[in-house]
Amino acid sequence: MRSEAHEQLLAKIRAGLADTRRRTALYVGTEGGRESAEKAYAQFPESQDLLREARRIKREAIDRLDENLQSFIRNARSSGTIVHLAPDAATAISIVIDLVRVAGATRIVKAKSMTSEEIDLRQHLEAAGFDVVETDLGERIVQLAKQRPSHMVAPAIHMSVEEVTDLFSKNLGREIPPDPAQITAVARESLREDFLNADVGITGANFAIADSGAILLVTNEGNARLVTALPRMTITLFGVEKIIASTTDAFTLMQPLIMSGAGRRLTSYVTLMRGGSKLAQNGQQQEHHVVLLDNGRSRMRADHEFREALYCLRCGACSDICPTFRIFGGHVFGHIYTGPIGIPWTEYTATPDDAGKFAPLCIACGLCQEACPVDIDIPLLIARVKERYTESHGQTSINRTLCSYETFVSLASVMAPLSNFMLRRQIFRHVLQSLIGIDARRPFPKFTRHTFKKWFRPHLGNASRTVAYFVDTFADMCEPEIGKAVVGILEANDCKVILPEQIGSGIPAFLYGDVKRTTQAAAFNVRHLADAVRNGCEIISSEPTATYCLRELYPRLLGSPDANLVAAHSHDLFEYLLELQRGGSLKVARPKTSIEPAVYYAPCHTRSVYGTSPSFQVLRYAGLDLQTVRYSTCCGIAGTFGFKVGVEGYDVSMAVGETLFTRLKAMNRNLIITESSVCKMQIEHGTSLRVLHPATVLWKIYQADRAE
Amino acid sequence: MTLTQETLTSQFAAQLQSVGSRFTLVSKLSEVRDYVGKLAEVVQAKRIAVSGHRLSSLLFPLGSPSPRFEVASQANMGREDFFSMLKIVEIGISVVDLAVAETGTLVTTTWDESERLVTALPKIHVALVSRSRLVSSLREAEAYVSEVLSQSGGGVTVSLISASSRTADIGDMVILGVHGPRDLHVLLIDEELPGD
């Protein structure tokens, strides 16, 4: 069942995939943002401590919002600032319009503010007859284009230099060469006039400091300085979640905002304002107003999961890393708030429908959380948005089918080799495509009826350690050699392996918003794994998504002592081996059979859980010539997503993976190593290169060693 | 210079230079006058603005040769005239309250927007830092800023300047001098400067 909203989204996806100029501009902007952020953090060795501290500060600030709000109001007022409280957008708009009207103003200059976008402030002021000029260059560009900003930090990231040149040429009535330096010079001159003639300046605030009543603004351009220094009245509009306790907290928080958002330690300008200063033109005290907006933030705060979304610093890092944002940009992947964090923010500041409509663009890779300087669990919040939306609007039939993928793969396994034969027949694939919606171009892995679980035999003899292997579908029913390799490696390292009772992780359901189903799978698996842990087992998985579930997702979904117990004792096989290595008991020798030089690809879920990949480290330790590929986002398949027909999934997954395929092929190595079964499928399909699981490789080394 | 001072100075210089700002060490105010004179000649500046009430007479004292440009300050003209000058001067000269070596940051507190605009309107900003005002870490600057903001009364702005104005909003290319100075010159001076 496909609704009109879904059809509209698919149409946008189709158009977005075809728009190569837009895709290039977005790629350049987001990749640039991501690279400069990485560089900024690399140059700052204490960054991890800083980020932990930043999260702690935000958590406390949101916990203490009520008292901080009162402090802020009191201290701001004592400095001469006039404070207004706006429970909703309509109130905020009427407050601002009244202020501007009473001031007898006609011209307004504005600095960039997502909060003002949230309430459509400029549009309402213009409708009321006021002349409003956006002064941030990116905002000015989208204003001229009559568009919304498409990214929280770089509003015109989706536009090419040619498009921008056209806009300014038309606006100023003369030909401007397509050169950013010249466009900027022209904009500087023209906007300077607007600054000097403005009656009112409107800004947002990056932070509001409770113990002084000051606001803090970061800019590189310097426009916020002129917006606040020249007009006779300034109005600062911000959401109440911006309030933090002290200058110390502000100094801590501004750094990750700037490093993640602008790729520098500090922006060119950081301005802290308390009250209105003496005006240059006449020596009078500037009238300074602040408007504090709620507009759904209290409701967000009251939800024990969505509360975390209020930690957002508006750095835009989640957008820069998101595989689908990078293709489509914020006009498709957004409502007013754009990108991954835009989904929960839209849920509460606009409507659940507005959020649910573009939430399917999230493919649940988890990289947004990895990029987030304050570690917001954005994937979980997005899944909740999808959950609420599908509960009221229903689920597409393909998504529903894929939530039950286990039934199909079990069937394929039982019916192998016939199932494999069928799945290779194009006619059958086209039938499958029409009936269910699985793209005929997506190769299926080979299934076997000689599954890993059928092969598995209990370990006889003594071993000093026992581990429970949480085996994934692929290693069980498609490539049991992986499972056998895992067991072989563990047994060679003095471990006895047991197979606990388990069902599939439930992650496809999570991707499609059926969080209840994932939670049920979590409850089942945790019940049995917790027993295993209590019996002295550590839990091993060889599929990064399984590890992600056990260590990160299940504890979030269940919140129970058992879930936390399981999480604390769950390991990726290679992380476990690294622990053995640190304890001096890892059995691995230099490879005597030469494994050919290879390239390692880090799956999203490995990055989410571990940062640096344990399998990469172990294989290097074992002497492999292993390089990594320079690539920062998802490979695109996102589990079952890349199987869906056309613009529902396959086309998007291949567009996302394009750059990865090109880069892998350019490395001139014939072997790719990755521990994710689905990344393996995607890379094989996109490059035709051979892809092996690191366990398979390591087991080969062990066996060669034994043969000596 | 002590070893610590030398380290601080090099760190400060390196941070500034890494973002394209110019850094120069001088010992006396007269050297500042020479620097400004040369700069004005190179950029063909006809007018410069000097912040505060005492700095201009210290930089360009009576009896010293008249500079080849007009010097505007709140000491030698009324507020409105100074504001008119601010809109057209090519160079703005200001004294900072504090500077941070760790990040190459200049910290200035203003209660009068005329003063802030000296550092914001012209294309070229020359910032003067007394050696005694150079601290090592952002943390120390933070203590200073907390102190300023905690004082009663109102109408105060603390500006942290770490580089010249720039944008990457068009095609992700960095362009300098958007709505603020394009060039930032920082002079570190042994001599104590007037806090104004």
Interface residues (C-beta under 8 A of the other chain):
Chain A: A25 V28 G29 G32 G33 S78 S79 G80 T81 T135 D136 L137 G138 I141 A154 P155 A156 I157 S160 V161 V164 P180 A181 I183 T184 A185 A187 R188 L191 R192 F195 L196 I209 D211 S212 A214 N220 E221 G222 N223 R225 L226 T228 A229 L230 S246 T247 T248 F251 R264 R265 L266 T267 S268 Y269 V270 T271 L272 M273 R274 G275 G276 S277 K278 L279 A280 Q281 N282 G283 Q285 Q286
Chain B: V19 R79 E80 F82 F83 L86 K87 T103 T105 T110 W111 D112 E113 S114 R116 L117 A120 L121 L138 R139 E142 V145 S146 L149 S150 S152 G153 G154 G155 V156 T157 V158 S159 L160 I161 S162 A163 S164 S165 R166 T167 A168 D169 I170 G171 D172 M173 I175 G177 V178 H179 G180 P181
